C-alpha cells in the first residue's frame, strides 16, 4: 500500500490527512488516479486537467524527496507520497 499524505483541499475532500492506495510499483499518477476514483470529481479536478494529465501546479514528494512533475515517478508499497496543491490567500 502506498500512503498519500494530503494537504489543503485534498485533505478536506478525503476527510483525512493520510490515505492508503492499494498497489505496488505504481506511478504517482496511477496512485493519484486511484485516489480520484475513490474520492470523486472534486479530487479529480484538483489533480488533473481535462485530458487526464496531472496539473503542473501539483507539488509531489516521495519519502520527503522531490518527485518532479507529471507523476511518472514509480512508488512501491510502504512509500509515502506528499501531495501539495497551490493555495491562495493574502
N, C-alpha and C positions, 0 to 999 in steps of 0.2 A: 504494500500500500504506500502510495506517495502522499505526503502531507502537503496541503496548501495552507499557508499562513496568509490570512486575508487582512486587508486594511481598507479604510474608508468605506465607500459604497458597497463593496463586495462583502464586507463584514456585516453590514446591515441586511443585505439580500439573503445571506446564508443564516443569519442569526447566531453566528459563532465566529470566533477569531481564528479557528483552525478546523479544517475538514479533511477527511481522507478520500482519496480516489483510488479505486481498485486498479491494479495493473503493475507491471514491471517492464522496464525498458520501453517506456513511452517517451515521446517528445513532450515538451512542456505544452505545446499547442494541443496535443491529443489529451493530455490531462485536463487542460482548461476546457476543452470541448466537452469532456465528460461532466465536469463541474457545471457548465452551462446547460447541458441536457437535463441535469437533475434540478437546477435552481431556476430555470425558465428564461423567458425573453429578456427580463431586466439584466440578468447576468450575462447573457449573450451580447446584448447591446453595449454593456460596459466594457467588454473584452474584444469584440470582433467587429469588423466592418461588414458592409452588405455582401461582400464577396467571400466572407468567411475567413479573412486574414486577421491575424492579431493586430490590434491597433498599435501604431508605433509609440503612442504615449504610455503604454503599459510597461512599467519597470519590473524586471524579473531578476530574482536572485535564487541561486540554488545553494543550499547549505551556507548562506552568507556571502557567496561569491557571485559577481555579475554574470548573468547568462546571456547578455546581448539582447538583440531584438529579434522578433519573428517567431520565437518559440520552438526553434529547431533543436535546441539542446536536449539530449537524452537524459532522462531521470530514471532511477531504479527504486525499487521498494526500500523504504527507510529514508529516502531523501526528503528534504523539506524545501518547497518552492515558496518564496515570499513573493506575493503579487501586490504591487502598489499601483494605484491609479492616481492620476494628477488630481489635485484638489484646488479649488479656487477660494479666495477669501481676501480679506483685507484688513 
